[in-house]
Amino acid sequence: MFMTAREFWTVIHGLLLGTVYLLAFSGGFAELWSLWKNGEAAGNLQKRVRRIAWGAWVMAITGWLTLFTGTYIVYPWYREKTADSPRSFLLADPLRSAWHTFGMEWKEHIAWMSPILATAVAVILISYGESVAKRRDIVAWIIFLFVFAFLTAAVAGLFGAFINKVAPIH
């Protein structure tokens, strides 16, 4: 199987980093949910909070890597000033233009919230450690931030997959 450099970076950006991001979220969410439901009764809080923080850091780092590879490597190819660029292809047809006007706008602007929020969760967990587990309301807010970080990235990932299906980067 042969891949061009552009296809290679698209796979790194979307598939590889996206998969690691998804795995970090699922593990972190399961641990956070358990912490919220069981609180201090679950035992060994220091170890559990450290594990959740590691998952949040993995999610944050892969979020930033996904964002940077998309913004500075893949996105310029999408937006090339040629007649056959994916952007030009989408905007040339009124039925396909929404993929750009909504989908790419989401990816260009809203998706930036994902690694920012994941980083915030990781910093909160590192800064406050096991004292976080003693406050269910704080854990609930951390879960909210964590899920919101994931959802913004998930929507961006779906738009990226669909846009690449309709107007692939050559």
PyMOL commands that place a pseudoatom at each C-alpha (Angstrom):
pseudoatom trace, name=CA, resn=MET, resi=1, chain=A, elem=C, hetatm=0, pos=[0.000, 0.000, 0.000]
pseudoatom trace, name=CA, resn=PHE, resi=2, chain=A, elem=C, hetatm=0, pos=[1.314, 3.409, -0.964]
pseudoatom trace, name=CA, resn=MET, resi=3, chain=A, elem=C, hetatm=0, pos=[0.390, 6.668, 0.733]
pseudoatom trace, name=CA, resn=THR, resi=4, chain=A, elem=C, hetatm=0, pos=[1.337, 10.145, -0.290]
pseudoatom trace, name=CA, resn=ALA, resi=5, chain=A, elem=C, hetatm=0, pos=[2.817, 12.471, 2.321]
pseudoatom trace, name=CA, resn=ARG, resi=6, chain=A, elem=C, hetatm=0, pos=[-0.509, 14.246, 2.547]
pseudoatom trace, name=CA, resn=GLU, resi=7, chain=A, elem=C, hetatm=0, pos=[-2.393, 11.012, 3.116]
pseudoatom trace, name=CA, resn=PHE, resi=8, chain=A, elem=C, hetatm=0, pos=[0.201, 9.961, 5.689]
pseudoatom trace, name=CA, resn=TRP, resi=9, chain=A, elem=C, hetatm=0, pos=[-0.220, 13.184, 7.694]
pseudoatom trace, name=CA, resn=THR, resi=10, chain=A, elem=C, hetatm=0, pos=[-3.997, 12.963, 7.407]
pseudoatom trace, name=CA, resn=VAL, resi=11, chain=A, elem=C, hetatm=0, pos=[-3.848, 9.446, 8.894]
pseudoatom trace, name=CA, resn=ILE, resi=12, chain=A, elem=C, hetatm=0, pos=[-1.496, 10.604, 11.686]
pseudoatom trace, name=CA, resn=HIS, resi=13, chain=A, elem=C, hetatm=0, pos=[-3.730, 13.599, 12.408]
pseudoatom trace, name=CA, resn=GLY, resi=14, chain=A, elem=C, hetatm=0, pos=[-7.103, 11.897, 12.362]
pseudoatom trace, name=CA, resn=LEU, resi=15, chain=A, elem=C, hetatm=0, pos=[-6.696, 8.191, 12.872]
pseudoatom trace, name=CA, resn=LEU, resi=16, chain=A, elem=C, hetatm=0, pos=[-3.623, 7.694, 15.045]
pseudoatom trace, name=CA, resn=LEU, resi=17, chain=A, elem=C, hetatm=0, pos=[-3.867, 10.728, 17.323]
pseudoatom trace, name=CA, resn=GLY, resi=18, chain=A, elem=C, hetatm=0, pos=[-7.660, 10.545, 17.339]
pseudoatom trace, name=CA, resn=THR, resi=19, chain=A, elem=C, hetatm=0, pos=[-7.555, 6.926, 18.511]
pseudoatom trace, name=CA, resn=VAL, resi=20, chain=A, elem=C, hetatm=0, pos=[-5.142, 7.711, 21.350]
pseudoatom trace, name=CA, resn=TYR, resi=21, chain=A, elem=C, hetatm=0, pos=[-7.351, 10.676, 22.319]
pseudoatom trace, name=CA, resn=LEU, resi=22, chain=A, elem=C, hetatm=0, pos=[-10.438, 8.446, 22.382]
pseudoatom trace, name=CA, resn=LEU, resi=23, chain=A, elem=C, hetatm=0, pos=[-8.715, 5.796, 24.505]
pseudoatom trace, name=CA, resn=ALA, resi=24, chain=A, elem=C, hetatm=0, pos=[-7.405, 8.401, 26.964]
pseudoatom trace, name=CA, resn=PHE, resi=25, chain=A, elem=C, hetatm=0, pos=[-10.895, 9.853, 27.269]
pseudoatom trace, name=CA, resn=SER, resi=26, chain=A, elem=C, hetatm=0, pos=[-12.620, 6.521, 27.821]
pseudoatom trace, name=CA, resn=GLY, resi=27, chain=A, elem=C, hetatm=0, pos=[-10.170, 5.465, 30.538]
pseudoatom trace, name=CA, resn=GLY, resi=28, chain=A, elem=C, hetatm=0, pos=[-10.209, 8.875, 32.203]
pseudoatom trace, name=CA, resn=PHE, resi=29, chain=A, elem=C, hetatm=0, pos=[-13.979, 9.106, 32.084]
pseudoatom trace, name=CA, resn=ALA, resi=30, chain=A, elem=C, hetatm=0, pos=[-14.444, 5.648, 33.610]
pseudoatom trace, name=CA, resn=GLU, resi=31, chain=A, elem=C, hetatm=0, pos=[-12.094, 6.539, 36.467]
pseudoatom trace, name=CA, resn=LEU, resi=32, chain=A, elem=C, hetatm=0, pos=[-13.697, 9.954, 37.011]
pseudoatom trace, name=CA, resn=TRP, resi=33, chain=A, elem=C, hetatm=0, pos=[-17.179, 8.416, 37.031]
pseudoatom trace, name=CA, resn=SER, resi=34, chain=A, elem=C, hetatm=0, pos=[-16.064, 5.833, 39.568]
pseudoatom trace, name=CA, resn=LEU, resi=35, chain=A, elem=C, hetatm=0, pos=[-14.549, 8.575, 41.687]
pseudoatom trace, name=CA, resn=TRP, resi=36, chain=A, elem=C, hetatm=0, pos=[-17.769, 10.569, 41.516]
pseudoatom trace, name=CA, resn=LYS, resi=37, chain=A, elem=C, hetatm=0, pos=[-19.980, 7.580, 42.359]
pseudoatom trace, name=CA, resn=ASN, resi=38, chain=A, elem=C, hetatm=0, pos=[-17.805, 6.009, 45.063]
pseudoatom trace, name=CA, resn=GLY, resi=39, chain=A, elem=C, hetatm=0, pos=[-15.821, 8.999, 46.327]
pseudoatom trace, name=CA, resn=GLU, resi=40, chain=A, elem=C, hetatm=0, pos=[-13.406, 8.210, 49.093]
pseudoatom trace, name=CA, resn=ALA, resi=41, chain=A, elem=C, hetatm=0, pos=[-14.914, 4.774, 49.684]
pseudoatom trace, name=CA, resn=ALA, resi=42, chain=A, elem=C, hetatm=0, pos=[-13.194, 3.365, 46.592]
pseudoatom trace, name=CA, resn=GLY, resi=43, chain=A, elem=C, hetatm=0, pos=[-9.804, 3.262, 48.348]
pseudoatom trace, name=CA, resn=ASN, resi=44, chain=A, elem=C, hetatm=0, pos=[-6.280, 4.365, 47.448]
pseudoatom trace, name=CA, resn=LEU, resi=45, chain=A, elem=C, hetatm=0, pos=[-7.274, 7.841, 46.324]
pseudoatom trace, name=CA, resn=GLN, resi=46, chain=A, elem=C, hetatm=0, pos=[-3.743, 9.021, 45.675]
pseudoatom trace, name=CA, resn=LYS, resi=47, chain=A, elem=C, hetatm=0, pos=[-3.117, 6.237, 43.172]
pseudoatom trace, name=CA, resn=ARG, resi=48, chain=A, elem=C, hetatm=0, pos=[-6.521, 6.672, 41.497]
pseudoatom trace, name=CA, resn=VAL, resi=49, chain=A, elem=C, hetatm=0, pos=[-6.234, 10.441, 41.144]
pseudoatom trace, name=CA, resn=ARG, resi=50, chain=A, elem=C, hetatm=0, pos=[-2.702, 10.078, 39.768]
pseudoatom trace, name=CA, resn=ARG, resi=51, chain=A, elem=C, hetatm=0, pos=[-4.001, 7.575, 37.193]
pseudoatom trace, name=CA, resn=ILE, resi=52, chain=A, elem=C, hetatm=0, pos=[-6.820, 9.945, 36.198]
pseudoatom trace, name=CA, resn=ALA, resi=53, chain=A, elem=C, hetatm=0, pos=[-4.341, 12.832, 35.911]
pseudoatom trace, name=CA, resn=TRP, resi=54, chain=A, elem=C, hetatm=0, pos=[-2.114, 10.731, 33.648]
pseudoatom trace, name=CA, resn=GLY, resi=55, chain=A, elem=C, hetatm=0, pos=[-5.101, 9.949, 31.428]
pseudoatom trace, name=CA, resn=ALA, resi=56, chain=A, elem=C, hetatm=0, pos=[-6.024, 13.631, 31.316]
pseudoatom trace, name=CA, resn=TRP, resi=57, chain=A, elem=C, hetatm=0, pos=[-2.446, 14.560, 30.377]
pseudoatom trace, name=CA, resn=VAL, resi=58, chain=A, elem=C, hetatm=0, pos=[-2.393, 11.947, 27.611]
pseudoatom trace, name=CA, resn=MET, resi=59, chain=A, elem=C, hetatm=0, pos=[-5.710, 13.330, 26.357]
pseudoatom trace, name=CA, resn=ALA, resi=60, chain=A, elem=C, hetatm=0, pos=[-4.432, 16.915, 26.547]
pseudoatom trace, name=CA, resn=ILE, resi=61, chain=A, elem=C, hetatm=0, pos=[-1.132, 16.169, 24.806]
pseudoatom trace, name=CA, resn=THR, resi=62, chain=A, elem=C, hetatm=0, pos=[-2.739, 14.154, 22.011]
pseudoatom trace, name=CA, resn=GLY, resi=63, chain=A, elem=C, hetatm=0, pos=[-5.352, 16.902, 21.695]
pseudoatom trace, name=CA, resn=TRP, resi=64, chain=A, elem=C, hetatm=0, pos=[-2.629, 19.510, 21.215]
pseudoatom trace, name=CA, resn=LEU, resi=65, chain=A, elem=C, hetatm=0, pos=[-0.733, 17.269, 18.771]
pseudoatom trace, name=CA, resn=THR, resi=66, chain=A, elem=C, hetatm=0, pos=[-3.927, 16.663, 16.795]
pseudoatom trace, name=CA, resn=LEU, resi=67, chain=A, elem=C, hetatm=0, pos=[-4.674, 20.365, 16.759]
pseudoatom trace, name=CA, resn=PHE, resi=68, chain=A, elem=C, hetatm=0, pos=[-1.182, 21.360, 15.642]
pseudoatom trace, name=CA, resn=THR, resi=69, chain=A, elem=C, hetatm=0, pos=[-0.884, 18.686, 12.941]
pseudoatom trace, name=CA, resn=GLY, resi=70, chain=A, elem=C, hetatm=0, pos=[-4.311, 19.677, 11.655]
pseudoatom trace, name=CA, resn=THR, resi=71, chain=A, elem=C, hetatm=0, pos=[-3.732, 23.420, 11.808]
pseudoatom trace, name=CA, resn=TYR, resi=72, chain=A, elem=C, hetatm=0, pos=[-0.186, 23.605, 10.518]
pseudoatom trace, name=CA, resn=ILE, resi=73, chain=A, elem=C, hetatm=0, pos=[0.226, 20.509, 8.320]
pseudoatom trace, name=CA, resn=VAL, resi=74, chain=A, elem=C, hetatm=0, pos=[-3.131, 19.247, 6.966]
pseudoatom trace, name=CA, resn=TYR, resi=75, chain=A, elem=C, hetatm=0, pos=[-5.222, 22.425, 6.921]
pseudoatom trace, name=CA, resn=PRO, resi=76, chain=A, elem=C, hetatm=0, pos=[-2.981, 24.420, 4.532]
pseudoatom trace, name=CA, resn=TRP, resi=77, chain=A, elem=C, hetatm=0, pos=[-3.426, 21.641, 1.948]
pseudoatom trace, name=CA, resn=TYR, resi=78, chain=A, elem=C, hetatm=0, pos=[-7.186, 21.866, 2.361]
pseudoatom trace, name=CA, resn=ARG, resi=79, chain=A, elem=C, hetatm=0, pos=[-7.135, 25.620, 1.829]
pseudoatom trace, name=CA, resn=GLU, resi=80, chain=A, elem=C, hetatm=0, pos=[-4.704, 25.846, -1.110]
pseudoatom trace, name=CA, resn=LYS, resi=81, chain=A, elem=C, hetatm=0, pos=[-5.411, 28.624, -3.601]
pseudoatom trace, name=CA, resn=THR, resi=82, chain=A, elem=C, hetatm=0, pos=[-6.012, 26.236, -6.495]
pseudoatom trace, name=CA, resn=ALA, resi=83, chain=A, elem=C, hetatm=0, pos=[-9.176, 25.406, -8.419]
pseudoatom trace, name=CA, resn=ASP, resi=84, chain=A, elem=C, hetatm=0, pos=[-9.046, 21.739, -7.372]
pseudoatom trace, name=CA, resn=SER, resi=85, chain=A, elem=C, hetatm=0, pos=[-8.361, 22.228, -3.658]
pseudoatom trace, name=CA, resn=PRO, resi=86, chain=A, elem=C, hetatm=0, pos=[-10.859, 20.575, -1.292]
pseudoatom trace, name=CA, resn=ARG, resi=87, chain=A, elem=C, hetatm=0, pos=[-12.062, 23.994, -0.109]
pseudoatom trace, name=CA, resn=SER, resi=88, chain=A, elem=C, hetatm=0, pos=[-12.661, 25.199, -3.674]
pseudoatom trace, name=CA, resn=PHE, resi=89, chain=A, elem=C, hetatm=0, pos=[-14.420, 21.944, -4.521]
pseudoatom trace, name=CA, resn=LEU, resi=90, chain=A, elem=C, hetatm=0, pos=[-16.812, 22.283, -1.569]
pseudoatom trace, name=CA, resn=LEU, resi=91, chain=A, elem=C, hetatm=0, pos=[-17.567, 25.956, -2.111]
pseudoatom trace, name=CA, resn=ALA, resi=92, chain=A, elem=C, hetatm=0, pos=[-18.217, 25.465, -5.840]
pseudoatom trace, name=CA, resn=ASP, resi=93, chain=A, elem=C, hetatm=0, pos=[-21.422, 23.539, -5.138]
pseudoatom trace, name=CA, resn=PRO, resi=94, chain=A, elem=C, hetatm=0, pos=[-24.176, 25.101, -2.984]
pseudoatom trace, name=CA, resn=LEU, resi=95, chain=A, elem=C, hetatm=0, pos=[-25.203, 21.647, -1.741]
pseudoatom trace, name=CA, resn=ARG, resi=96, chain=A, elem=C, hetatm=0, pos=[-21.682, 20.851, -0.525]
pseudoatom trace, name=CA, resn=SER, resi=97, chain=A, elem=C, hetatm=0, pos=[-20.755, 24.316, 0.716]
pseudoatom trace, name=CA, resn=ALA, resi=98, chain=A, elem=C, hetatm=0, pos=[-22.198, 23.682, 4.199]
pseudoatom trace, name=CA, resn=TRP, resi=99, chain=A, elem=C, hetatm=0, pos=[-19.391, 21.173, 4.754]
pseudoatom trace, name=CA, resn=HIS, resi=100, chain=A, elem=C, hetatm=0, pos=[-17.043, 24.130, 4.603]
pseudoatom trace, name=CA, resn=THR, resi=101, chain=A, elem=C, hetatm=0, pos=[-19.178, 26.915, 6.062]
pseudoatom trace, name=CA, resn=PHE, resi=102, chain=A, elem=C, hetatm=0, pos=[-20.183, 24.928, 9.145]
pseudoatom trace, name=CA, resn=GLY, resi=103, chain=A, elem=C, hetatm=0, pos=[-17.918, 21.875, 9.354]
pseudoatom trace, name=CA, resn=MET, resi=104, chain=A, elem=C, hetatm=0, pos=[-14.607, 23.572, 8.741]
pseudoatom trace, name=CA, resn=GLU, resi=105, chain=A, elem=C, hetatm=0, pos=[-15.584, 26.579, 10.842]
pseudoatom trace, name=CA, resn=TRP, resi=106, chain=A, elem=C, hetatm=0, pos=[-16.162, 24.173, 13.724]
pseudoatom trace, name=CA, resn=LYS, resi=107, chain=A, elem=C, hetatm=0, pos=[-12.784, 22.577, 13.101]
pseudoatom trace, name=CA, resn=GLU, resi=108, chain=A, elem=C, hetatm=0, pos=[-11.051, 25.957, 12.765]
pseudoatom trace, name=CA, resn=HIS, resi=109, chain=A, elem=C, hetatm=0, pos=[-12.503, 27.550, 15.894]
pseudoatom trace, name=CA, resn=ILE, resi=110, chain=A, elem=C, hetatm=0, pos=[-14.473, 25.352, 18.298]
pseudoatom trace, name=CA, resn=ALA, resi=111, chain=A, elem=C, hetatm=0, pos=[-12.060, 22.413, 18.189]
pseudoatom trace, name=CA, resn=TRP, resi=112, chain=A, elem=C, hetatm=0, pos=[-9.426, 24.580, 19.914]
pseudoatom trace, name=CA, resn=MET, resi=113, chain=A, elem=C, hetatm=0, pos=[-11.470, 24.291, 23.113]
pseudoatom trace, name=CA, resn=SER, resi=114, chain=A, elem=C, hetatm=0, pos=[-10.799, 20.562, 23.353]
pseudoatom trace, name=CA, resn=PRO, resi=115, chain=A, elem=C, hetatm=0, pos=[-7.087, 20.531, 24.274]
pseudoatom trace, name=CA, resn=ILE, resi=116, chain=A, elem=C, hetatm=0, pos=[-7.536, 23.678, 26.370]
pseudoatom trace, name=CA, resn=LEU, resi=117, chain=A, elem=C, hetatm=0, pos=[-10.226, 21.998, 28.486]
pseudoatom trace, name=CA, resn=ALA, resi=118, chain=A, elem=C, hetatm=0, pos=[-8.342, 18.693, 28.686]
pseudoatom trace, name=CA, resn=THR, resi=119, chain=A, elem=C, hetatm=0, pos=[-5.267, 20.604, 29.880]
pseudoatom trace, name=CA, resn=ALA, resi=120, chain=A, elem=C, hetatm=0, pos=[-7.395, 22.403, 32.480]
pseudoatom trace, name=CA, resn=VAL, resi=121, chain=A, elem=C, hetatm=0, pos=[-8.642, 19.056, 33.808]
pseudoatom trace, name=CA, resn=ALA, resi=122, chain=A, elem=C, hetatm=0, pos=[-5.092, 17.693, 34.008]
pseudoatom trace, name=CA, resn=VAL, resi=123, chain=A, elem=C, hetatm=0, pos=[-3.825, 20.802, 35.811]
pseudoatom trace, name=CA, resn=ILE, resi=124, chain=A, elem=C, hetatm=0, pos=[-6.705, 20.703, 38.315]
pseudoatom trace, name=CA, resn=LEU, resi=125, chain=A, elem=C, hetatm=0, pos=[-6.023, 17.044, 39.075]
pseudoatom trace, name=CA, resn=ILE, resi=126, chain=A, elem=C, hetatm=0, pos=[-2.276, 17.572, 39.466]
pseudoatom trace, name=CA, resn=SER, resi=127, chain=A, elem=C, hetatm=0, pos=[-2.696, 20.737, 41.536]
pseudoatom trace, name=CA, resn=TYR, resi=128, chain=A, elem=C, hetatm=0, pos=[-5.302, 19.487, 43.983]
pseudoatom trace, name=CA, resn=GLY, resi=129, chain=A, elem=C, hetatm=0, pos=[-4.576, 15.759, 43.976]
pseudoatom trace, name=CA, resn=GLU, resi=130, chain=A, elem=C, hetatm=0, pos=[-6.638, 13.520, 46.178]
pseudoatom trace, name=CA, resn=SER, resi=131, chain=A, elem=C, hetatm=0, pos=[-8.405, 16.459, 47.851]
pseudoatom trace, name=CA, resn=VAL, resi=132, chain=A, elem=C, hetatm=0, pos=[-10.469, 16.641, 44.641]
pseudoatom trace, name=CA, resn=ALA, resi=133, chain=A, elem=C, hetatm=0, pos=[-12.017, 13.268, 45.474]
pseudoatom trace, name=CA, resn=LYS, resi=134, chain=A, elem=C, hetatm=0, pos=[-13.404, 14.617, 48.737]
pseudoatom trace, name=CA, resn=ARG, resi=135, chain=A, elem=C, hetatm=0, pos=[-15.660, 17.067, 46.877]
pseudoatom trace, name=CA, resn=ARG, resi=136, chain=A, elem=C, hetatm=0, pos=[-18.295, 15.423, 44.666]
pseudoatom trace, name=CA, resn=ASP, resi=137, chain=A, elem=C, hetatm=0, pos=[-19.294, 18.806, 43.235]
pseudoatom trace, name=CA, resn=ILE, resi=138, chain=A, elem=C, hetatm=0, pos=[-15.721, 19.458, 42.044]
pseudoatom trace, name=CA, resn=VAL, resi=139, chain=A, elem=C, hetatm=0, pos=[-15.519, 15.957, 40.553]
pseudoatom trace, name=CA, resn=ALA, resi=140, chain=A, elem=C, hetatm=0, pos=[-18.811, 16.615, 38.741]
pseudoatom trace, name=CA, resn=TRP, resi=141, chain=A, elem=C, hetatm=0, pos=[-17.389, 19.826, 37.235]
pseudoatom trace, name=CA, resn=ILE, resi=142, chain=A, elem=C, hetatm=0, pos=[-14.214, 18.006, 36.205]
pseudoatom trace, name=CA, resn=ILE, resi=143, chain=A, elem=C, hetatm=0, pos=[-16.346, 15.352, 34.509]
pseudoatom trace, name=CA, resn=PHE, resi=144, chain=A, elem=C, hetatm=0, pos=[-18.288, 18.094, 32.724]
pseudoatom trace, name=CA, resn=LEU, resi=145, chain=A, elem=C, hetatm=0, pos=[-15.080, 19.741, 31.455]
pseudoatom trace, name=CA, resn=PHE, resi=146, chain=A, elem=C, hetatm=0, pos=[-13.643, 16.372, 30.450]
pseudoatom trace, name=CA, resn=VAL, resi=147, chain=A, elem=C, hetatm=0, pos=[-16.777, 15.350, 28.526]
pseudoatom trace, name=CA, resn=PHE, resi=148, chain=A, elem=C, hetatm=0, pos=[-17.082, 18.777, 26.900]
pseudoatom trace, name=CA, resn=ALA, resi=149, chain=A, elem=C, hetatm=0, pos=[-13.436, 18.547, 25.790]
pseudoatom trace, name=CA, resn=PHE, resi=150, chain=A, elem=C, hetatm=0, pos=[-14.168, 15.175, 24.254]
pseudoatom trace, name=CA, resn=LEU, resi=151, chain=A, elem=C, hetatm=0, pos=[-17.400, 16.248, 22.546]
pseudoatom trace, name=CA, resn=THR, resi=152, chain=A, elem=C, hetatm=0, pos=[-15.813, 19.270, 20.864]
pseudoatom trace, name=CA, resn=ALA, resi=153, chain=A, elem=C, hetatm=0, pos=[-13.064, 17.015, 19.527]
pseudoatom trace, name=CA, resn=ALA, resi=154, chain=A, elem=C, hetatm=0, pos=[-15.487, 14.259, 18.540]
pseudoatom trace, name=CA, resn=VAL, resi=155, chain=A, elem=C, hetatm=0, pos=[-17.616, 16.651, 16.483]
pseudoatom trace, name=CA, resn=ALA, resi=156, chain=A, elem=C, hetatm=0, pos=[-14.463, 18.047, 14.848]
pseudoatom trace, name=CA, resn=GLY, resi=157, chain=A, elem=C, hetatm=0, pos=[-13.286, 14.514, 14.104]
pseudoatom trace, name=CA, resn=LEU, resi=158, chain=A, elem=C, hetatm=0, pos=[-16.595, 13.562, 12.533]
pseudoatom trace, name=CA, resn=PHE, resi=159, chain=A, elem=C, hetatm=0, pos=[-16.579, 16.687, 10.392]
pseudoatom trace, name=CA, resn=GLY, resi=160, chain=A, elem=C, hetatm=0, pos=[-12.991, 15.956, 9.384]
pseudoatom trace, name=CA, resn=ALA, resi=161, chain=A, elem=C, hetatm=0, pos=[-13.827, 12.389, 8.372]
pseudoatom trace, name=CA, resn=PHE, resi=162, chain=A, elem=C, hetatm=0, pos=[-16.910, 13.444, 6.410]
pseudoatom trace, name=CA, resn=ILE, resi=163, chain=A, elem=C, hetatm=0, pos=[-15.179, 16.377, 4.725]
pseudoatom trace, name=CA, resn=ASN, resi=164, chain=A, elem=C, hetatm=0, pos=[-12.245, 14.158, 3.780]
pseudoatom trace, name=CA, resn=LYS, resi=165, chain=A, elem=C, hetatm=0, pos=[-14.730, 11.661, 2.293]
pseudoatom trace, name=CA, resn=VAL, resi=166, chain=A, elem=C, hetatm=0, pos=[-16.500, 14.334, 0.223]
pseudoatom trace, name=CA, resn=ALA, resi=167, chain=A, elem=C, hetatm=0, pos=[-13.392, 16.368, -0.697]
pseudoatom trace, name=CA, resn=PRO, resi=168, chain=A, elem=C, hetatm=0, pos=[-10.208, 14.410, 0.044]
pseudoatom trace, name=CA, resn=ILE, resi=169, chain=A, elem=C, hetatm=0, pos=[-6.827, 16.052, 0.226]
pseudoatom trace, name=CA, resn=HIS, resi=170, chain=A, elem=C, hetatm=0, pos=[-4.763, 14.843, -2.746]
for i in range(1, 170): cmd.bond("trace and resi %d" % i, "trace and resi %d" % (i + 1))
show_as sticks, trace
zoom trace
